[in-house]
Amino acid sequence: MNEDNIAKVTDDRNMWPPVDLSTGNSTPSQHNTTMPIPSTPQGAPGNAGNTEFDMPYELVQQGWRKFWSKRENRPYFWNRLTGESLWEMPSLKPQFDPITDPLGICAPPPPVMPVQTTPIPMTKRRMSEELNIPAKKFILAGPWDLDVQTNIIIFERPPSSYMHSHPEIEAYRCSLLSKLRVCYEELCHSRESIDAPKDSFNRWLMERKIIDTGFDPLLPSCCFPEISQSMYKEIINDIPIKLVQPKFTGDARKQLSRYAEASKKIIESRDAGPESRKVVKWNVDETFQWLRKTVGATYDDFQDRLAHLKQQCQPHLTETVRSSVEGICLKIYNLSCEYAKKVREKTNIILKEHNMELPPVMTIPHTRKVWCYPIQFSIPCPRLPVVEYFPDRDQMQIKYQNDTLMINNIYLQKLEHLYRHSCFDDRKFEQFIPRVWVMLKRYATFLGVSPTTKNTSLDVHDTQASLPVTVFECLNRMFGVTFECFASPLNCYFKQYCSAFGDCDAYFGSRGPFLQLKAVSGSFEVNPPFCEELLDAMVTHMERLLSESSEPLSFIVLMPDYRDPTPSALVRIENCQFKKKQVTIPAYEHEFRHGLQHILTRSELNIRSVHGTVIIWLQNTAGNQRWEPTDEKVQALLEAFRPGRERERDRQELLSPTRQGSTSDTKEPVVH
């Protein structure tokens, strides 16, 4: 593809229908024969009938459509390409090629229209129009830059078959998921006498959704195999007890004693084989004798003895509890399938009340290269219930059915900005608050935390943590990054990103899950949550995209530097044929932004990283030529990671708001 032509297509990379980069034309009308016109967050206003056939064919080709205004009781005209609306039929403009001449500069001048002698009907005008006042403009304040234009090109994708966000459905879905989480914890207690492994349920959700082909965006409902290896391994690792690194010698002695007692209890209370009983009992008795006889043993002595005992007993303990642990995994999955069916039944009831039904999964007969655009929905949005909201100092309380969620005002303003960019079917923001509530409820339930908590000790930042603002600015400036592969509406920096829940995040700029994004060209930032299965699938997906595209494609991957044991995904990336550069930032020498940044105060946002971070550049040949990680650029990125760098940036902006050199300082103001 000619790169100069790509750059000239348009300044608005988010328009719908997507532009075919091979021809410069918008989505052809013949697609309507294979799938219905999507009613989408990015779609046009509702169309009653085929009123566009009352218009000249040339105007239809230029994007104009005719609609009926119920309020004014008369027709009006709307351009689906430019967003312009008029009460009177627009004048015919000369055609031009949007690739070679996107602004129509080289097009011939429009024909001179005769002077109209009939009286012009009065139209309703705004006061700003009467006084000839220009439209208000504003620059959104906050730790992000939502006006960075995308350089991402993808293959066209079909509309989503999910239902639009609905507070009643989401409240029901989240109540069932919370019930499933409690059931998992109770099963671990009752069957294995252990606490549920930390964050195991969240990782199970992520691992299941990689292979899930079901109909619910959150609850796994169609997975094979049914037993999750992720959940199984984490439970097995905590049997007979969860081992931790003790701080003192006394703690090491107690942990050795507890492990021996728990091992003996399992062998005596379960249906273990004779060989397993013999080996475990002999090693446990020997350990107790050693504890009684040994005086003045060191910390390392207790740790070595524990490692020996575990090596001898663990295989027999695993064989003894295998069927029980598999039963826990299977029961959780079966309950999830049952809950997903209940949510679907409730969804169908609500859609039936609005004379709608869920559509089948759609496919596009052929693929075309287009600018990356938001998720489209196959069906219109039903009427949403009222969701209340109340200001509370620097936060906003959003309440539905006695369930109140909190969000900082500056983050609510960010969501408004994202909503304006990505949701054209709700110009009056009538559905904005209900959709914000659904999104907040989804993430609060998924993370398993209280939506109003301010406890920064929670490990939510491991899953939802984001990079510092200075790092994003450097990635955009040095490597052309305009897209985040693992983000959410709450922690994203750019207006385009991939997230886990495309159904409720689409209104705020999400392009859906990264594993479903068929990217052709562009520069990406990849900071995934730590889940072995997800990381492996991510590496496979990136390698396939890089091998299939000859256009500039770059992925800057940031992963925790876990070396004991080293994740298989990290090993694969380090040995990948597309790796161009790799650096490691030591532990405690860089920071991340907390995963609950949308409800925390500014002083609680930055979290010092307790582990190293590996940064790896994966690029094809064209991507390396355009965004080569030279030593100078890499050093600038490492400097952007330095602790306190973000606070220095904020201080400089306060002292000199008009300073130059930052991408956020030179961005264009947005029309309000």
QUICORNOR-V263981 format. One record per backbone hydrogen bond with DSSP energy under -1.0 kcal/mol. NH is the residue of the N-H (numbers start at 1). CO is the residue of the C=O. E is the energy in kcal/mol with one decimal. If there is no record, write none. Layout:
NH:CO:E, NH:CO:E
This chain:
6:2:-1.7, 7:3:-1.9, 9:6:-1.3, 20:25:-3.1, 21:369:-2.9, 24:20:-3.7, 31:28:-1.3, 32:29:-2.0, 33:30:-1.4, 34:31:-1.6, 35:31:-1.7, 39:377:-1.0, 53:50:-1.4, 54:51:-1.8, 55:52:-1.6, 60:56:-1.7, 61:57:-2.0, 62:58:-1.2, 63:60:-1.5, 64:59:-2.3, 65:78:-2.0, 67:76:-2.9, 69:74:-2.4, 73:69:-1.5, 76:67:-2.6, 77:86:-3.4, 78:65:-2.5, 79:84:-2.9, 80:63:-2.5, 83:79:-2.6, 86:77:-2.8, 101:97:-2.5, 104:101:-1.4, 130:126:-1.9, 131:127:-2.3, 133:128:-3.2, 138:670:-2.2, 144:142:-2.0, 145:493:-1.6, 153:521:-2.4, 154:370:-2.7, 155:518:-1.9, 156:368:-2.7, 160:376:-4.1, 170:166:-2.6, 171:167:-2.6, 172:168:-1.7, 173:169:-2.7, 174:170:-2.8, 175:171:-1.7, 176:172:-1.8, 177:173:-2.1, 178:174:-2.4, 179:175:-1.8, 180:176:-2.1, 181:177:-2.2, 182:178:-2.1, 183:179:-2.1, 184:180:-2.0, 185:181:-1.9, 186:182:-2.4, 187:183:-2.3, 188:184:-1.9, 189:185:-1.8, 190:186:-2.9, 191:187:-2.5, 192:188:-1.2, 194:188:-1.7, 200:197:-2.0, 203:199:-2.0, 204:200:-2.1, 205:201:-2.0, 206:202:-2.1, 207:203:-2.8, 208:204:-2.6, 209:205:-2.1, 212:208:-1.3, 213:222:-2.1, 232:228:-2.2, 233:229:-2.4, 234:230:-1.8, 235:231:-1.9, 236:232:-2.4, 237:233:-2.3, 239:236:-1.7, 252:248:-1.7, 253:249:-2.1, 254:250:-2.1, 255:251:-2.2, 256:252:-1.8, 257:253:-2.0, 258:254:-2.6, 259:255:-2.2, 260:256:-1.9, 261:257:-2.3, 262:258:-2.5, 263:259:-2.1, 264:260:-2.0, 265:261:-2.1, 266:262:-2.0, 267:263:-2.0, 268:264:-2.1, 269:265:-1.9, 270:266:-1.5, 272:270:-1.8, 277:273:-2.4, 278:274:-2.2, 279:275:-2.4, 280:276:-2.4, 281:277:-2.2, 282:278:-2.1, 283:279:-2.1, 284:280:-2.5, 285:281:-2.7, 286:282:-2.1, 287:283:-1.9, 288:284:-2.3, 289:285:-2.3, 290:286:-2.1, 291:287:-2.2, 292:288:-2.1, 293:289:-2.1, 294:290:-2.5, 302:298:-1.7, 303:299:-2.0, 304:300:-2.6, 305:301:-2.1, 306:302:-2.1, 307:303:-2.2, 308:304:-2.1, 309:305:-2.4, 310:306:-2.6, 311:307:-2.1, 312:308:-1.8, 313:309:-2.4, 314:310:-2.5, 317:313:-2.5, 318:314:-2.8, 319:315:-1.9, 320:316:-1.7, 321:317:-2.1, 325:321:-2.5, 326:322:-2.6, 327:323:-1.7, 328:324:-1.5, 329:325:-2.1, 330:326:-2.4, 331:327:-2.3, 332:328:-2.2, 333:329:-1.9, 334:330:-2.5, 335:331:-2.4, 336:332:-2.0, 337:333:-2.2, 338:334:-2.1, 339:335:-2.7, 340:336:-2.4, 341:337:-1.8, 342:338:-1.7, 343:339:-2.2, 344:340:-2.1, 345:341:-2.3, 346:342:-2.1, 347:343:-2.2, 348:344:-2.6, 349:345:-1.7, 350:346:-1.9, 351:347:-2.6, 352:348:-2.3, 353:349:-1.5, 355:352:-1.6, 356:351:-2.8, 370:154:-3.0, 372:152:-2.0, 378:160:-2.1, 388:399:-1.9, 390:397:-2.8, 392:395:-3.2, 395:392:-2.2, 396:407:-2.6, 397:390:-3.4, 398:405:-2.8, 399:388:-2.9, 400:403:-1.7, 403:400:-1.2, 405:398:-2.7, 407:396:-1.2, 408:598:-3.1, 409:394:-2.7, 412:408:-1.9, 413:409:-2.2, 414:410:-1.4, 415:411:-2.2, 416:412:-2.0, 417:413:-2.0, 418:414:-2.6, 419:415:-2.7, 420:416:-2.1, 421:417:-1.6, 422:418:-1.9, 423:419:-2.1, 424:41:-3.2, 425:41:-1.0, 429:426:-1.7, 435:431:-1.7, 436:432:-2.2, 437:433:-2.5, 438:434:-2.0, 439:435:-2.0, 440:436:-2.6, 441:437:-2.7, 442:438:-2.3, 443:439:-1.9, 444:440:-2.3, 445:441:-2.2, 446:442:-2.5, 447:443:-2.4, 449:444:-1.6, 453:450:-1.5, 458:455:-1.4, 462:459:-1.4, 463:460:-1.2, 464:460:-2.9, 465:461:-1.0, 466:593:-1.6, 472:468:-1.8, 473:469:-2.5, 474:470:-1.8, 475:471:-2.8, 476:472:-2.3, 477:473:-2.3, 478:474:-3.1, 479:475:-1.6, 481:475:-1.8, 482:523:-1.7, 484:496:-1.1, 485:525:-2.7, 487:498:-2.3, 492:488:-1.5, 497:509:-1.0, 498:484:-2.6, 499:512:-1.0, 505:501:-1.6, 506:502:-1.3, 508:505:-1.7, 509:506:-1.5, 510:505:-1.9, 511:497:-2.7, 516:513:-1.4, 517:514:-1.7, 519:517:-1.3, 520:153:-3.6, 521:153:-1.7, 522:552:-2.4, 524:554:-2.7, 525:483:-2.4, 526:556:-2.9, 531:529:-1.1, 535:531:-2.9, 536:532:-2.4, 537:533:-2.2, 538:534:-2.4, 539:535:-2.3, 540:536:-2.2, 541:537:-2.2, 542:538:-2.5, 543:539:-2.5, 544:540:-1.9, 545:541:-2.2, 546:542:-2.6, 547:543:-2.0, 548:544:-1.6, 549:545:-1.2, 554:522:-2.2, 555:618:-2.9, 556:524:-2.4, 557:616:-2.9, 558:526:-3.0, 559:614:-2.3, 561:612:-3.2, 562:560:-1.9, 571:567:-1.7, 572:568:-2.3, 573:569:-2.4, 574:570:-2.3, 575:571:-1.4, 576:573:-1.3, 579:576:-1.3, 580:617:-3.0, 583:615:-2.3, 585:613:-2.9, 588:609:-2.8, 589:586:-1.3, 592:607:-2.2, 593:466:-3.2, 594:605:-2.7, 597:594:-1.2, 599:596:-2.0, 604:601:-1.4, 605:602:-1.2, 607:592:-3.1, 609:590:-2.3, 613:585:-2.1, 614:559:-3.3, 615:583:-3.1, 616:557:-2.5, 617:581:-2.4, 618:555:-3.0, 619:578:-2.4, 620:553:-1.7, 624:620:-2.5, 625:621:-1.8, 626:622:-1.6, 627:623:-2.9, 630:628:-1.9, 634:630:-2.6, 635:631:-2.2, 636:632:-1.7, 637:633:-1.8, 638:634:-2.3, 639:635:-2.0, 640:636:-1.6, 641:637:-1.0, 642:639:-1.0, 645:642:-2.0, 648:644:-2.1, 649:645:-1.9, 650:646:-2.3, 651:647:-2.2, 652:648:-2.2, 653:649:-2.1, 654:650:-1.9, 655:651:-2.0, 656:652:-2.8, 659:656:-1.7, 666:662:-1.1, 670:138:-2.4, 672:136:-2.4
